[in-house]
């Protein structure tokens, strides 16, 4: 398969044709790796020659707003010399903004300890112990106004679903709530969410929209309502334990 890929990549920007297992075992090697540059190419485009000439292109880009593909004749008129093209797109408002029913702006993202849905990091005991469950973060001033404290169990609700999570207050912008997207129904023994119960998957709360060019789904924002489910005792408040490296006993 490696030999076939080398043949497939020959002549392309990601040319692997001169790579070998011996070179890879010796250390990192950058493509293009060709007979002309058998040790790889550290810097591309140093000669100001780009692989953007009309005759080199396999596709010609898309309109950033509609996603409609550019025709070859349009591209040739735009870029006859094959230079780098920097495209600008007009501003588009968010797909969903806070309202009376959903007054908070919802954002989603990562925590330091996990990657995606934790198929790897969740198996590392120290990383899993550092962030074992979903939480919701909001500004301390918003929590004070609502009468909530760290560790209180909150329900984050959008037009598409609900997530229940413990509160953390932090240096986040007022009017915004944050949910990490590492958690979900796959954490349950049955592998699904019981009917009628709140979930833990942040991406289930965001709009079903995607970028017209890259097709990347819009999992990062939405509008949400937040309500108290249950207050907790001080001993139950959310903390992030320190993660100490395991020491070898050998």
C-alpha positions as CSV (number, residue, x, y, z in Angstrom):
1,X,0.0,0.0,0.0
2,X,2.9,2.3,0.8
3,X,4.4,1.7,-2.6
4,X,1.0,2.4,-4.3
5,X,0.6,5.6,-2.3
6,X,4.1,6.8,-3.4
7,X,3.1,6.2,-7.0
8,X,-0.3,8.0,-6.5
9,X,1.4,11.0,-4.9
10,X,4.1,11.5,-7.5
11,X,4.0,14.9,-9.0
12,X,1.6,16.3,-6.5
13,X,2.3,18.7,-3.7
14,X,2.3,15.9,-1.2
15,X,4.9,13.9,-3.2
16,X,6.1,10.8,-1.3
17,X,7.7,9.1,-4.2
18,X,11.3,9.0,-2.8
19,X,10.3,8.1,0.7
20,X,11.4,4.8,2.2
21,X,10.8,2.9,5.4
22,X,14.5,3.5,6.3
23,X,14.1,7.2,6.0
24,X,11.0,7.2,8.1
25,X,12.7,5.1,10.8
26,X,15.6,7.5,10.9
27,X,13.3,10.4,11.9
28,X,10.8,12.9,10.6
29,X,10.9,13.7,6.9
30,X,8.9,16.4,5.1
31,X,7.1,16.1,1.8
32,X,7.6,16.7,-1.0
33,X,10.2,14.0,-1.0
34,X,11.3,13.4,-4.6
35,X,14.4,12.3,-6.5
36,X,15.2,16.0,-6.8
37,X,14.8,16.5,-3.0
38,X,15.4,13.0,-1.5
39,X,15.6,14.2,2.0
40,X,12.4,16.2,1.8
41,X,11.7,19.9,1.3
42,X,11.9,22.1,4.4
43,X,10.4,25.2,2.9
44,X,7.8,25.4,0.1
45,X,7.3,28.3,-2.4
46,X,10.7,29.9,-1.7
47,X,10.9,30.5,-5.5
48,X,7.4,32.2,-5.4
49,X,6.1,29.5,-7.7
50,X,2.7,28.2,-6.5
51,X,0.8,25.2,-7.5
52,X,-2.2,27.4,-8.2
53,X,-1.9,27.8,-12.0
54,X,-5.1,26.9,-13.8
55,X,-3.4,24.0,-15.6
56,X,-2.3,22.5,-12.2
57,X,-5.6,22.7,-10.5
58,X,-8.0,19.8,-10.1
59,X,-10.7,22.0,-8.6
60,X,-11.0,25.8,-8.7
61,X,-12.4,26.8,-5.3
62,X,-15.9,27.7,-4.2
63,X,-17.9,30.7,-3.3
64,X,-17.5,31.2,0.4
65,X,-21.1,32.1,1.1
66,X,-23.0,29.7,-1.2
67,X,-20.5,26.9,-1.6
68,X,-21.0,27.0,-5.4
69,X,-17.9,25.7,-7.3
70,X,-16.0,28.1,-9.5
71,X,-15.8,27.2,-13.2
72,X,-12.4,26.8,-14.9
73,X,-13.0,29.9,-17.0
74,X,-13.8,32.0,-13.9
75,X,-10.6,30.8,-12.2
76,X,-8.5,31.6,-15.2
77,X,-9.8,35.1,-15.3
78,X,-9.2,35.5,-11.6
79,X,-5.8,33.9,-11.4
80,X,-4.1,33.5,-14.8
81,X,-0.6,33.6,-13.3
82,X,-1.2,31.0,-10.6
83,X,-0.5,33.1,-7.6
84,X,-1.7,32.5,-4.1
85,X,-5.3,33.7,-3.7
86,X,-6.6,35.2,-0.5
87,X,-10.4,35.3,-0.4
88,X,-12.5,37.5,1.7
89,X,-16.1,36.7,2.7
90,X,-18.7,39.1,3.9
91,X,-19.8,38.9,7.5
92,X,-22.7,36.7,8.2
93,X,-24.6,36.9,11.5
94,X,-24.7,33.9,13.8
95,X,-27.3,31.2,12.9
96,X,-28.8,31.5,16.4
97,X,-28.7,34.5,18.8
98,X,-29.9,34.8,22.4
99,X,-33.6,35.6,22.8
100,X,-36.1,36.0,25.6
101,X,-36.7,32.2,25.7
102,X,-33.0,31.3,25.3
103,X,-31.1,34.2,26.9
104,X,-27.5,32.8,27.0
105,X,-25.1,32.3,24.2
106,X,-23.9,28.7,24.2
107,X,-20.4,27.8,23.1
108,X,-18.7,24.4,23.1
109,X,-15.1,23.3,23.1
110,X,-12.4,21.2,24.7
111,X,-10.8,20.7,28.1
112,X,-7.1,20.3,28.7
113,X,-7.4,16.7,29.7
114,X,-9.4,15.1,26.9
115,X,-9.5,14.7,23.1
116,X,-12.8,14.5,21.2
117,X,-15.0,11.7,22.7
118,X,-12.2,10.3,24.9
119,X,-11.8,7.0,23.1
120,X,-8.1,7.4,24.1
121,X,-7.8,9.9,26.9
122,X,-10.7,8.3,28.7
123,X,-8.6,5.2,29.1
124,X,-5.8,7.1,30.8
125,X,-6.7,6.9,34.5
126,X,-5.2,10.3,35.5
127,X,-6.8,12.1,32.6
128,X,-10.2,10.5,33.2
129,X,-10.0,11.3,36.9
130,X,-9.2,14.9,36.2
131,X,-12.3,15.5,34.1
132,X,-14.7,12.5,34.5
133,X,-18.0,14.2,33.8
134,X,-19.5,17.0,31.8
135,X,-19.8,20.4,33.4
136,X,-21.1,23.9,32.5
137,X,-19.0,27.0,32.9
138,X,-20.5,30.5,33.3
139,X,-19.4,33.9,34.5
140,X,-19.3,34.3,38.3
141,X,-21.5,37.5,38.0
142,X,-24.1,35.6,36.1
143,X,-24.1,32.8,38.7
144,X,-24.5,35.3,41.5
145,X,-27.4,37.0,39.8
146,X,-29.1,33.7,39.3
147,X,-28.4,32.7,42.9
148,X,-26.3,29.7,42.0
149,X,-22.9,28.4,43.2
150,X,-20.2,26.1,42.0
151,X,-21.3,22.5,42.0
152,X,-25.0,23.2,41.6
153,X,-26.7,20.9,39.1
154,X,-28.0,22.9,36.1
155,X,-30.0,22.1,33.0
156,X,-28.8,23.7,29.8
157,X,-31.7,23.7,27.3
158,X,-31.9,24.7,23.6
159,X,-34.5,24.2,20.9
160,X,-32.9,20.8,20.2
161,X,-32.3,19.2,23.5
162,X,-31.1,19.3,27.1
163,X,-27.9,18.6,29.0
164,X,-27.6,18.4,32.8
165,X,-24.2,19.4,34.2
166,X,-22.6,20.8,37.4
167,X,-21.7,24.5,37.4
168,X,-18.2,25.9,37.4
169,X,-17.7,29.7,37.5
170,X,-14.8,31.2,35.8
171,X,-13.3,34.0,33.8
172,X,-15.9,33.7,31.0
173,X,-17.8,36.5,29.3
174,X,-21.0,37.4,30.9
175,X,-24.0,36.1,29.0
176,X,-22.1,33.1,27.7
177,X,-22.2,29.4,28.9
178,X,-19.7,26.8,27.9
179,X,-20.0,23.0,27.6
180,X,-17.2,20.6,26.7
181,X,-18.1,18.2,23.9
182,X,-16.2,15.1,25.2
183,X,-19.2,13.5,26.9
184,X,-22.3,11.8,25.7
185,X,-24.6,8.7,25.6
186,X,-21.6,6.5,24.8
187,X,-20.6,6.9,28.5
188,X,-23.6,4.9,29.6
189,X,-23.5,1.1,30.1
190,X,-26.2,0.7,27.5
191,X,-24.6,3.0,25.0
192,X,-27.6,5.2,24.6
193,X,-29.6,7.9,26.5
194,X,-32.6,6.7,28.4
195,X,-35.9,8.1,27.0
196,X,-37.1,11.2,28.6
197,X,-33.8,12.0,30.4
198,X,-31.4,14.8,29.9
199,X,-28.2,14.0,27.9
200,X,-24.6,15.0,28.4
201,X,-23.6,15.5,24.7
202,X,-23.0,19.2,24.0
203,X,-23.2,18.7,20.2
204,X,-26.8,17.6,20.4
205,X,-27.7,21.1,21.5
206,X,-26.3,23.0,18.6
207,X,-28.0,23.9,15.3
208,X,-28.0,21.4,12.4
209,X,-26.0,23.6,10.0
210,X,-22.7,23.3,8.2
211,X,-20.2,25.4,6.3
212,X,-21.2,25.4,2.6
213,X,-17.6,25.0,1.5
214,X,-15.9,22.6,3.9
215,X,-19.1,20.9,5.1
216,X,-17.8,21.3,8.7
217,X,-20.8,21.1,11.0
218,X,-21.7,24.0,13.2
219,X,-21.1,22.5,16.6
220,X,-19.6,25.5,18.3
221,X,-22.5,27.9,19.1
222,X,-26.2,28.3,19.8
223,X,-28.7,30.0,22.2
224,X,-29.6,28.4,25.5
225,X,-31.7,28.7,28.6
226,X,-30.2,27.6,31.9
227,X,-32.2,26.5,35.0
228,X,-31.4,25.1,38.4
229,X,-32.1,21.3,38.9
230,X,-30.6,20.8,42.3
231,X,-28.4,22.7,44.8
232,X,-25.5,20.7,46.2
233,X,-23.7,20.6,49.5
234,X,-20.4,22.2,49.8
235,X,-18.7,18.9,49.9
236,X,-20.0,18.0,46.4
237,X,-18.8,21.2,44.7
238,X,-16.8,20.7,41.4
239,X,-13.1,20.7,41.6
240,X,-10.4,19.8,39.1
241,X,-7.9,17.5,40.9
242,X,-4.2,18.0,40.3
243,X,-2.8,15.4,37.8
244,X,0.4,14.0,39.0
245,X,2.5,11.7,36.7
246,X,2.6,8.1,37.9
247,X,6.0,7.2,39.3
248,X,7.5,3.9,38.2
249,X,8.1,1.4,40.9
250,X,10.8,-0.4,38.9
